[in-house]
Amino acid sequence: MKPTELHTLFSAKEQTLLIATEPARLAQLSEDELDDLLTLVRRARNKYTKLYRRQAADLVAASSSRRGTSTSNQRTKRKAEIFEDALARVARSLASAASATAQELKRERLDAARVAKGTPDIAQAGSRGSAASSPAGIRRQAKGPSTSPSRQASTKSQGARKQAKRDSR
């Protein structure tokens, strides 16, 4: 979007909203602030999308034809597109922030569980040798051409069926 387009298309409030969706500014916001911004941008996008559709429908009804309706309300359509792009930027930034928060919380929970259990840290356990390099309870990842998720699920279900057959005897 060109800077001149920002001034000619949007009101001051909408300009402020769009400026807040610039990547540099999004990086400074917290997850809650991003969530609030996402709501505001979504409302603006919905407003202009609905307005564009209503205008197009009114033009079709007035002229009894679809001819020429796409060129008459390009300004509203452009506003909806710009807000759609802004919404995508904010949503990506929010997803990234939420993922980082989730990873941090997971790490904190694992650390708390490790402390409660009395298990040493992974870094300390790795210094003793290769046998203790992975914490207990974590499986080794299979590598090779036959390790697709569906193949692994099939193998797991075969084992479950065999066990069920044994249990039924």
Sequence and secondary structure as in RCSB ss.txt:
>XXXX:A:sequence
MKPTELHTLFSAKEQTLLIATEPARLAQLSEDELDDLLTLVRRARNKYTKLYRRQAADLVAASSSRRGTSTSNQR
TKRKAEIFEDALARVARSLASAASATAQELKRERLDAARVAKGTPDIAQAGSRGSAASSPAGIRRQAKGPSTSPS
RQASTKSQGARKQAKRDSR
>XXXX:A:secstr
  HHHHHHHS HHHHHHHHTTSHHHHTTS HHHHHHHHHHHHHHHHHHHHHHHHHHHHHHHHHTSSTTHHHHTHH
HHHHHHHHHHHHHHHHHHHHHHHHHHHHHHHHHHHHHHHHHHT   HHHHHTT STTSS TT      STT  HH
HHHHHHHHHHHHHHHHHH 
